[in-house]
Amino acid sequence: MPDIAEATAALTGIAAAQQGPGDTLRIVLLVSMVGGALLAWFLLRGCGRDDTAEQPGERPAEQPGDTSARGASGDAEDANA
């Protein structure tokens, strides 16, 4: 009959050697949380900035398809009304 103490010691040693994917999952979780925070910062950093704001004393930029009833020249004599 085999010695139970030796078998128990052998099984305990094998069980202690097999830790599982715990460290890998911790690293994946940490990297994904840091990546999500950086992605949120990158996407949200422009929300407070208004790129279309005009500077005082500056004439607004005319968009390519932005024409008024006065025509493309902008003179009052070209009014169609």
Rosetta blueprint (number, residue, H / E / L):
1 M L
2 P L
3 D L
4 I H
5 A H
6 E H
7 A H
8 T H
9 A H
10 A H
11 L H
12 T H
13 G H
14 I H
15 A H
16 A H
17 A H
18 Q L
19 Q L
20 G L
21 P L
22 G H
23 D H
24 T H
25 L H
26 R H
27 I H
28 V H
29 L H
30 L H
31 V H
32 S H
33 M H
34 V H
35 G H
36 G H
37 A H
38 L H
39 L H
40 A H
41 W H
42 F H
43 L H
44 L H
45 R L
46 G L
47 C L
48 G L
49 R L
50 D L
51 D L
52 T L
53 A L
54 E L
55 Q L
56 P L
57 G L
58 E L
59 R L
60 P L
61 A L
62 E L
63 Q L
64 P L
65 G L
66 D L
67 T L
68 S E
69 A L
70 R L
71 G E
72 A L
73 S L
74 G L
75 D L
76 A H
77 E H
78 D H
79 A L
80 N L
81 A L
